[in-house]
Amino acid sequence: MTEPSRILLVTGMSGAGKTTALKTFEDMGWETVDNFPLALLDRLLGAPSAEGAEDADRPLAIGIDMRTRGFDADQIVARIARLRIERGGLAEILFLDCSGPELVRRFSETRRRHPLALDRPAADGILRERDLIAPVRRAADHLIDTTDLSTNALQADIRGRFGTTDEMPTLTVLSFGFSRGVPRNADLLFDMRFLRNPHWDQALRPLTGLDQSVVDHIATDPAYADVVGRIEDLLLTLLPRYHTEGKSYVTVAFGCTGGRHRSVHVTERVGQRLRDAGFSPTIIHRDLGDPARNSIGDAPAAKRA
């Protein structure tokens, strides 16, 4: 029998991101168990690994919250304290917190009911839960406040705290439209509004940077090949350095006015170049599904009123 090299109890306020956290740990190669009664922990640790499983001592993340059978904050703190003694400190608590107003917003948007307020406003359940779970929060080794964090930002925080330097950064190449706001999580941002804009061609306007006719239009810009090639070379130089420095997430963003033509094509081209170089980028077109907007500030002089 081989026990996990590390045990992490993942808990916190309902709606604060426990599911996202556990999924991130799973993606990092941890064994994860959700809503597991802590009374059965010894039985879990004593169970043999699956036959043929690699890394039998891989770390274990256990999700627990107010919905878990037999939840008792004081007993949880005491059990983790005993585990720390038994395992030489390799048992820890990660607590995910979030402000009350943000939790209310999340429950309202998802139309989920708070587990402690099935027939009352979510705010009532949040206040009660915060009081009941306070002992676990005080005993936590790691505290992450997710109030202002996106899903990606929470994942990045977890990877930064619990990942290993041997892991390659999670690479995202993103297209966006400046008219809809600059992405807040971009590590590197490139403005593609200097390229020829297909928006002003009536035949190309309904299309996107995924269509070959739009690609051909953009490629006729005299600066296109040189500038985009230089950007690709820059990224191929920087990305290995980010890996060496242990960065967990790298987001490269390409923007144009509406986020439908120039930025989409350049994102696709650069993403393919990075794949060819051995990276595994995730391609996201943030504003591709939005209707095209006519931007006065981006219009050629001949088209202005």
C-alpha positions, 0 to 999 in steps of 0.5 A: 500500500502506498499513501499519497505524498500530500493531502490537501483538504479543499473547502470554503464558502459554497459558490467560492470555487471548490469545483473549479479548484478540484478540477484544476488539481485533477488536471495537475495530476492529483487524485481528487475526491469531492464531498467525502465524509472525513470519518471515512478518511482512514479507510480511503488512505488504507485502500490500495491503488488501482491495479496498474496505476502510475504514481501511486503516491500522487497527492490527494485533494479532498473536497468538503463543504456544508453539503458533506455528510457529517460536516463539523468544522471543529472535528475537521480541524482536529482531524487535520491536526492529527494528520499533520502529526502522523504525516509530518506536516504533509496535510493541509487545508485550502480555504476558498473565500468570497465576499457575500455580495459576490456569492449572492450574485453567483447564486442568482446568476446560476439559479442555484439555491444555497444549501443552507437557505433552500427556502430563504434568500441566499444571503441568509444561508451565506451568513450562517455558513460563514459562522459555521465554517469559521474554525476551518478558515482560521486553521487554513494553511492556504486562503484564496479570496475568489471575489475578483477572480475569474475561473482562469485566474483561480486556476492560475493561483492554484497552479502557482501555489501547488504546481511544480516547476517541471510543468509547462505553463498553461498557454492561451492565445486569445483574440478580442475586440478593443471595442468590448474591452481589453482582457484583464488577464493578458500577459502579452498584448498585441494590437492588430489595428494597423492591418487592413480592416476587412470590415470596410469591405461589404463582402467580407464584413459578415465573415470572420478571420476563420474565412480564407477570403478574409485571411487573403485580404489581411495578408495583402497588407505590406506590414503583415508578413514582417510584423506577425513573423517578428511577433512569432519569433518573440513568443518563441523566445519568451515562452521557454523563459516563462517556463524556466521562471515557473510561471503557471499561466501565460495568456497572449492576446491579439486585439483588433477593433471588433474582435472578428477579423484581424485578431482572429486570423492572427490568433489562429496563425500564431497558435499554429506556429506555436503548435508546430514548435511543440507548445500546446496553446488553447485558442479562444476567440472572445468576441467572435460570436458578437455582431460586428460593430461600426467604429468611427474611430477605426474608419478610413478617412474617406468613410468618415462623415 
